[in-house]
Amino acid sequence: MSQTVSTLLLRNLHDVFGEIDPARRRVAIDEIFHEDAVFYDPNSGIHRGHDEIDRIAGAIKATHPDFRYQPLAQPEVIGDGGRVRWLSGSPGKPPAYAGTDFAIVRDGKIAAIYLFFDELP
């Protein structure tokens, strides 16, 4: 299924890194990432392919299962790339951290995604 860059960025936030259920997370990964996709994380390094993206997304979510990702604005898109700035934390509490995801899309799926941590606004 081909999706827009903007939709893919938001699905990555909510359906992959924000999803607590492993089965639903895996379905989303299979739908939005190329088989050879790469996720670049400044803390844990480079993760290649569906299995590794699934493993690291589950490990990150397990460290703070109640956290939710909230985009600061609609994703910005130029050509086959886009970014979305976000906050994360427990509902009803101040955000714990902030970041920006930058993705490169090929044929309607994420080919590469880069995570940058930002200072809280």
C-alpha positions as CSV (number, residue, x, y, z in Angstrom):
1,M,0.0,0.0,0.0
2,S,1.4,3.4,-1.1
3,Q,1.1,6.1,1.5
4,T,2.1,9.8,1.6
5,V,5.3,10.9,3.4
6,S,3.2,12.7,6.0
7,T,1.0,9.7,6.7
8,L,4.1,7.4,7.0
9,L,5.7,9.8,9.5
10,L,2.6,9.9,11.7
11,R,2.1,6.1,11.5
12,N,5.7,5.6,12.5
13,L,5.1,7.7,15.6
14,H,1.8,6.2,16.7
15,D,1.6,2.7,15.1
16,V,5.2,1.7,15.5
17,F,7.0,3.5,18.3
18,G,3.9,4.4,20.2
19,E,2.3,1.0,20.0
20,I,2.4,-1.2,23.1
21,D,0.9,-4.3,21.4
22,P,3.6,-6.3,19.6
23,A,1.3,-7.8,17.0
24,R,-0.2,-4.5,15.9
25,R,3.3,-2.9,15.9
26,R,4.6,-5.6,13.6
27,V,1.6,-5.3,11.2
28,A,2.4,-1.5,11.0
29,I,6.1,-2.1,10.4
30,D,5.3,-4.6,7.6
31,E,2.9,-2.1,6.0
32,I,5.0,1.1,6.2
33,F,8.6,0.1,6.0
34,H,10.6,-1.4,3.0
35,E,12.1,-4.8,3.9
36,D,15.5,-3.2,3.7
37,A,14.6,-0.1,5.7
38,V,17.1,1.5,8.1
39,F,16.3,3.2,11.4
40,Y,19.1,5.5,12.7
41,D,18.9,6.0,16.5
42,P,21.5,8.3,18.1
43,N,21.5,6.1,21.3
44,S,21.4,2.6,20.0
45,G,22.8,2.9,16.5
46,I,21.7,1.5,13.2
47,H,18.8,-1.0,12.8
48,R,18.2,-2.7,9.5
49,G,15.1,-4.5,8.3
50,H,11.7,-5.3,9.8
51,D,12.9,-7.6,12.6
52,E,15.5,-5.1,13.9
53,I,13.1,-2.1,13.7
54,D,10.4,-4.2,15.5
55,R,12.9,-5.2,18.2
56,I,14.2,-1.7,18.9
57,A,10.7,-0.1,18.8
58,G,9.5,-2.7,21.3
59,A,12.5,-2.1,23.5
60,I,12.0,1.7,23.4
61,K,8.3,1.4,24.2
62,A,9.0,-1.0,27.1
63,T,11.1,1.6,28.8
64,H,8.0,3.9,29.1
65,P,4.8,2.0,28.2
66,D,2.5,4.9,29.1
67,F,4.2,7.6,27.1
68,R,2.4,9.0,24.1
69,Y,3.9,10.9,21.1
70,Q,2.4,14.2,20.2
71,P,3.3,16.0,17.0
72,L,4.1,19.7,17.5
73,A,2.8,20.4,14.0
74,Q,1.8,18.7,10.8
75,P,4.8,16.9,9.1
76,E,6.8,18.9,6.6
77,V,7.4,17.2,3.3
78,I,9.8,18.0,0.4
79,G,9.9,15.5,-2.4
80,D,10.5,12.0,-1.1
81,G,11.6,13.3,2.4
82,G,9.9,14.7,5.4
83,R,10.2,15.4,9.0
84,V,7.9,15.6,12.0
85,R,8.7,17.3,15.4
86,W,7.2,15.7,18.4
87,L,7.0,15.6,22.2
88,S,6.6,12.5,24.3
89,G,5.5,11.8,27.9
90,S,2.8,10.5,30.1
91,P,-0.7,11.9,29.4
92,G,-1.6,14.8,31.7
93,K,2.0,15.5,32.6
94,P,4.7,17.7,31.2
95,P,6.6,16.2,28.2
96,A,9.6,14.1,29.2
97,Y,11.5,14.6,25.9
98,A,11.3,15.9,22.4
99,G,12.5,14.9,19.0
100,T,12.4,15.1,15.2
101,D,11.9,12.1,12.9
102,F,13.3,12.6,9.3
103,A,12.2,10.0,6.8
104,I,13.1,9.1,3.2
105,V,10.4,7.4,1.3
106,R,10.7,5.1,-1.7
107,D,7.7,3.8,-3.6
108,G,5.3,4.7,-0.8
109,K,7.1,3.1,2.1
110,I,9.8,4.3,4.5
111,A,13.3,3.4,3.2
112,A,15.2,5.2,6.0
113,I,14.2,7.1,9.2
114,Y,16.5,9.2,11.3
115,L,15.8,10.1,14.9
116,F,17.1,13.4,16.4
117,F,16.5,14.3,20.0
118,D,15.6,18.0,20.6
119,E,15.5,20.3,23.6
120,L,12.1,20.6,25.1
121,P,10.3,23.8,23.9
